């Protein structure tokens, strides 16, 4: 797994797709699902969705954007 992440860090195009498209979209979908679950009466599971996976996807997007910027500055 570490080998693949190391190879991923060498491709700014892949980091662009992950950081600006995939991870923010997944965070938005999970946050919307958590919000609707809270409104639907499933408060505990909705809050868990809002606090855990949505924040993980946001953190991963920031990680990908920062690594892409660092990679482009080195070139």
Buried (B, 14 or more C-beta within 10 A) or exposed (E): EEEEEEEEBEEBEBBBBBBBEBBBEBBEEBBEBBBEBBEEEBEEEBBBBBEEBBEBBBEBBEBBBEBBEEBEEEE
